[in-house]
Amino acid sequence: MAIAPRLPAVIADRASLVFLASLAALALAAPILNLAVPESSPLHLSSYAVGLIGKYLCYAMLAVAVDFIWGFCGILSLGHAAFFALGGYAMGMYLMRQIGPRGVYGHPILPDFMVFLNWTELPWFWYGFDQFWFALVMVALVPGALAFVFGWLAFRSRVTGVYLSIITQALTYALMLAFFRNDMGFGGNNGFTDFKDLLGFDLQSDATRSSLLVATAVALGASYWTCRAVLASRAGRVLRAIRDAESRTRFLGYRVDAYKLWVFVLSAVLAGVAGALYVPQVGIINPGEFEPINSIEVVIWVAVGGRGTLYGAAAGAVLVNYAKTYFTGALPELWLYALGAMFVGFTILLPHGLAGVLPRRSGGR
């Protein structure tokens, strides 16, 4: 597998500052343009656009999580959609518990789908989700625990390369099949929807949508700097050594399996947080989020933006998803071909992604 391109430190730092400054500007400007600027003004940002931007930022956070382990440790995961979806389901369970008697069937405790399926008691694994703090713990704990168990078994057995990628894809496919079952207690193929409020705030109000966008931007920035801090440490240098020469790093005495395990768990937790922020902004979570194609798409985002850069992965996620939104409206019958042509064009013209342009520009200065 090809090694990620090495960007000069000054360019990486400068690009990071540009990325974070752009993120901060977006977090400040979007609520103002949505709430303070009149709808009659051409500068007004619609509620639909606010929700769309928030969704893109969630995807960017997921792309950062994948690039963290793929670009800097050489772990190509094709199952990160599972961690994203699990975080989303944890938040969805809290939002469903908040509906209470306002649901279609008016049951004070059971969600509507349980009433429809003639359930009489709330399953034990739903206990505690009426508390926001408990849901937040589960958002991180459930994806992290799954990643720990899976990673411990895989890395201890020294499963690497394409074999690890296939196993991660099998994991997310198995979870998708399980969550499709009605008797699992997660809404079956319909999943969760019809959310009402979050912490008492109406999810349909413009103020709540803008607040969620700001929270997502803050979470993306915090995730980015967390990854950067790890990579700037001694552990980060070991991760790069594992990526470049795993056998040699193990021969030098480093516990390669332990390094790969904890970085995999951290990446899964970041993906779970991204999923938790995604659900209240999109308004639905169902087993379709587990589909293996979703994990493959994340890898494409990272490749388009620039593997091994973090900020490039985030930019690639936003670019690809904006292109998908644009092409589905502008070319409803040809949008898949247009999107495919864009991927092929990036592969040929920018093999190192968007971030690969920076070293060439700096070299000419």
C-alpha positions in Angstrom: 0.0 0.0 0.0 1.4 3.4 -0.9 2.7 5.6 1.8 0.9 8.9 2.5 2.7 12.0 1.1 4.8 13.8 3.6 3.8 17.5 3.8 6.3 20.0 5.2 5.6 20.9 8.9 5.2 24.6 8.2 2.7 23.9 5.5 0.8 21.5 7.7 0.7 24.0 10.5 -0.4 26.8 8.2 -3.0 24.7 6.6 -4.3 23.7 10.1 -4.6 27.3 11.0 -6.5 28.1 7.8 -8.8 25.1 8.4 -9.6 26.0 12.0 -10.0 29.7 11.2 -12.4 28.8 8.4 -14.3 26.5 10.8 -14.6 29.2 13.4 -15.7 31.7 10.8 -18.4 29.3 9.6 -19.6 28.7 13.2 -19.9 32.5 13.7 -21.4 33.5 10.4 -24.0 30.7 9.8 -26.2 31.5 12.9 -26.0 35.2 12.1 -27.0 34.8 8.5 -29.8 32.4 9.5 -31.2 34.2 12.6 -30.4 37.9 12.2 -30.5 38.4 8.4 -34.1 38.8 7.1 -35.4 36.1 4.7 -35.8 38.8 2.0 -32.1 39.5 2.0 -29.9 37.6 -0.5 -27.4 37.0 2.4 -30.0 35.1 4.4 -29.0 31.4 5.1 -32.0 29.1 5.0 -32.8 26.6 7.7 -32.3 23.9 5.0 -28.8 25.1 4.3 -28.0 25.2 8.0 -29.0 21.6 8.4 -27.1 20.6 5.3 -23.9 22.3 6.5 -24.3 20.6 9.9 -24.5 17.3 8.1 -21.4 18.0 6.1 -19.5 18.8 9.2 -20.5 15.5 10.8 -19.2 13.7 7.7 -16.0 15.8 8.0 -15.5 14.6 11.5 -16.0 11.0 10.4 -13.5 11.5 7.7 -10.9 12.9 10.2 -11.4 9.8 12.3 -10.8 7.5 9.4 -7.8 9.5 8.2 -6.3 9.4 11.7 -5.9 5.6 11.6 -5.4 5.1 7.8 -3.2 8.0 6.9 -0.9 7.8 10.0 -1.1 4.2 11.2 -1.9 2.3 8.0 -5.1 0.8 9.3 -7.6 0.8 6.4 -11.0 0.4 8.1 -14.0 -0.3 5.9 -16.3 -0.5 8.9 -16.3 2.9 10.5 -19.9 3.5 9.4 -20.7 1.0 12.2 -19.2 3.2 14.9 -20.9 6.3 13.3 -24.2 4.5 13.4 -23.8 3.2 16.9 -23.2 6.7 18.2 -26.2 7.9 16.2 -28.4 5.1 17.7 -27.3 6.1 21.2 -28.4 9.7 20.7 -31.6 8.5 18.9 -32.6 6.4 21.9 -32.3 9.5 24.1 -34.4 11.5 21.6 -37.0 8.8 21.5 -37.3 8.7 25.3 -37.9 12.5 25.2 -41.0 12.1 23.0 -43.0 10.4 25.8 -46.7 10.9 25.6 -46.4 13.2 22.6 -45.9 10.2 20.3 -48.6 8.8 18.0 -49.7 6.2 20.6 -49.2 8.5 23.5 -47.4 6.0 25.7 -45.5 7.7 28.5 -42.5 5.4 28.4 -42.5 3.1 25.3 -41.5 4.5 21.9 -44.2 4.3 19.2 -42.6 1.4 17.4 -42.6 -0.7 20.6 -46.3 0.0 21.1 -47.0 -0.9 17.5 -45.1 -4.3 18.0 -47.1 -5.0 21.2 -44.2 -4.6 23.5 -45.3 -4.2 27.1 -42.1 -3.4 28.9 -39.1 -1.2 28.1 -36.0 -3.4 27.3 -33.2 -3.3 29.9 -30.8 -1.7 27.5 -33.1 1.3 27.1 -32.8 2.1 30.8 -30.9 5.3 31.5 -31.5 6.9 28.1 -34.0 9.3 29.5 -30.9 11.1 30.9 -28.8 13.2 28.6 -25.5 12.5 30.4 -26.1 8.8 30.2 -26.7 9.1 26.4 -23.4 11.0 26.0 -21.5 8.3 27.9 -23.0 5.6 25.7 -22.2 7.6 22.5 -18.5 7.2 23.3 -18.6 3.9 25.3 -20.5 1.7 22.9 -18.4 2.4 19.8 -15.3 2.4 21.9 -16.1 -0.9 23.5 -16.9 -2.6 20.2 -13.7 -1.2 18.7 -11.7 -2.4 21.7 -13.0 -6.0 21.5 -12.7 -6.2 17.7 -9.3 -4.5 17.7 -7.9 -6.7 20.5 -8.9 -9.8 18.6 -7.7 -8.6 15.2 -4.4 -6.9 16.2 -3.5 -9.7 18.7 -3.8 -12.1 15.8 -1.8 -9.7 13.6 -4.5 -9.4 11.0 -3.4 -6.6 8.7 -3.8 -5.1 5.2 -6.7 -6.2 3.0 -7.7 -8.9 5.4 -8.4 -6.4 8.2 -10.3 -4.2 5.8 -12.6 -7.2 4.8 -13.2 -8.1 8.4 -14.2 -4.6 9.3 -16.6 -4.5 6.4 -18.1 -7.8 7.5 -18.5 -6.3 11.0 -20.6 -3.4 9.8 -22.6 -5.7 7.5 -23.4 -8.1 10.4 -24.6 -5.1 12.5 -26.8 -3.9 9.7 -28.5 -7.3 9.4 -29.0 -7.4 13.2 -30.4 -3.9 13.5 -32.9 -4.7 10.7 -34.6 -7.2 13.0 -37.7 -5.9 14.8 -37.0 -8.1 17.8 -33.7 -6.3 18.5 -35.6 -3.4 20.0 -34.1 -0.7 17.7 -37.0 0.0 15.4 -36.2 -2.5 12.7 -35.8 -1.2 9.2 -37.6 2.1 10.1 -35.2 3.0 12.8 -35.9 6.1 14.9 -37.5 9.3 13.7 -40.1 12.0 14.6 -37.8 13.5 17.2 -39.3 16.4 19.1 -36.7 18.2 21.2 -33.2 18.0 22.6 -32.7 19.2 26.2 -36.1 20.9 26.0 -35.3 22.8 22.9 -37.4 22.3 19.8 -35.4 20.5 17.1 -37.4 22.2 14.4 -36.6 25.8 15.5 -34.0 27.8 13.7 -32.1 28.6 16.9 -31.7 24.9 17.8 -30.5 24.1 14.3 -28.0 26.9 14.4 -26.8 25.8 17.8 -26.3 22.2 16.6 -24.2 23.5 13.7 -22.0 25.4 16.1 -21.7 22.4 18.4 -20.7 20.3 15.4 -18.1 22.8 14.3 -16.7 22.9 17.9 -16.6 19.1 18.0 -14.9 18.9 14.6 -12.3 21.4 15.7 -11.7 19.6 19.0 -11.4 16.2 17.2 -8.9 17.7 14.8 -6.7 19.1 17.5 -6.9 15.9 19.5 -5.6 13.9 16.5 -2.9 16.6 15.9 -1.8 16.5 19.5 -1.5 12.7 19.4 0.5 12.8 16.2 2.8 15.5 17.5 3.7 13.4 20.5 6.1 10.4 20.7 3.2 8.1 20.2 2.5 9.8 16.9 6.0 9.1 15.7 5.5 5.4 16.7 2.3 5.3 14.7 4.0 6.6 11.6 6.7 4.0 12.1 4.1 1.3 12.3 2.6 2.6 9.1 5.9 2.7 7.2 7.5 -0.5 8.6 5.4 -2.5 11.1 7.7 -5.5 11.4 10.8 -3.3 12.0 8.9 -1.3 14.6 7.9 -4.5 16.4 11.5 -5.7 16.2 12.7 -2.5 17.9 10.6 -3.5 21.0 7.5 -1.4 20.6 4.1 -3.0 21.4 2.7 -2.5 18.0 -0.6 -4.2 18.9 -1.2 -1.9 21.8 -0.6 1.2 19.8 -2.9 0.1 17.0 -5.6 -0.9 19.5 -5.8 2.4 21.4 -5.6 4.5 18.2 -8.4 2.4 16.7 -10.5 2.9 19.8 -10.0 6.6 19.8 -10.9 6.8 16.1 -14.1 4.8 16.8 -15.1 7.2 19.6 -14.7 10.2 17.3 -16.8 8.5 14.7 -19.5 7.8 17.4 -19.6 11.4 18.5 -20.0 12.4 14.8 -22.9 10.1 14.5 -24.5 11.5 17.7 -24.4 15.0 16.3 -25.7 13.8 12.9 -28.9 12.3 14.1 -30.7 15.4 15.6 -29.8 17.5 12.6 -30.9 14.9 10.0 -33.9 13.8 12.1 -33.6 10.0 11.5 -31.4 7.0 12.1 -32.0 3.6 10.6 -30.0 0.4 9.8 -29.1 1.9 6.4 -26.3 3.9 8.1 -24.5 0.6 8.7 -24.4 -0.2 5.0 -20.8 -1.2 3.9 -21.0 1.3 1.0 -21.1 4.1 3.5 -17.7 3.1 4.9 -16.2 2.9 1.4 -17.5 6.4 0.7 -15.6 7.7 3.7 -12.4 6.3 2.3 -13.2 8.0 -1.0 -13.6 11.3 0.9 -10.2 10.9 2.5 -8.6 10.0 -0.8 -10.1 13.0 -2.5 -9.1 15.4 0.2 -5.6 14.0 0.8 -4.7 11.0 3.0 -2.5 11.7 5.9 -3.4 15.4 6.4 -6.6 15.4 8.5 -7.7 18.8 7.2 -7.7 17.4 3.6 -9.9 14.5 4.8 -12.4 17.0 6.2 -12.3 19.1 3.1 -12.8 16.0 0.9 -15.9 15.0 2.9 -17.5 18.4 2.4 -16.5 18.6 -1.3 -17.8 15.1 -2.2 -21.1 15.5 -0.3 -21.7 19.0 -1.7 -21.1 17.6 -5.2 -23.5 14.8 -4.5 -26.2 17.3 -3.4 -25.5 19.5 -6.4 -25.5 16.8 -9.0 -28.7 15.1 -7.7 -30.4 18.4 -8.3 -28.7 19.6 -11.5 -28.4 16.2 -13.2 -31.0 14.0 -11.6 -30.6 11.3 -14.2 -26.8 11.5 -14.6 -25.6 12.4 -11.2 -23.9 9.1 -10.5 -21.9 9.4 -13.7 -21.0 12.9 -12.9 -19.8 11.9 -9.4 -17.9 9.0 -10.8 -16.2 11.3 -13.3 -15.2 13.6 -10.5 -13.6 10.7 -8.6 -11.7 9.5 -11.7 -10.6 13.1 -12.4 -9.2 13.5 -8.9 -7.4 10.1 -9.1 -5.7 11.1 -12.4 -5.0 14.8 -11.9 -4.5 14.9 -8.1 -3.3 11.5 -6.9 -2.4 12.9 -3.5 -5.8 14.7 -3.2 -6.5 18.4 -2.7 -3.9 18.7 0.1 -1.2 17.4 -2.3 -1.3 20.7 -4.1 0.2 22.6 -1.1 3.7 21.2 -1.3 4.0 22.0 -5.0 2.9 25.5 -4.4 5.2 26.0 -1.5 8.1 24.7 -3.5 7.7 27.5 -6.0 7.9 30.3 -3.4 
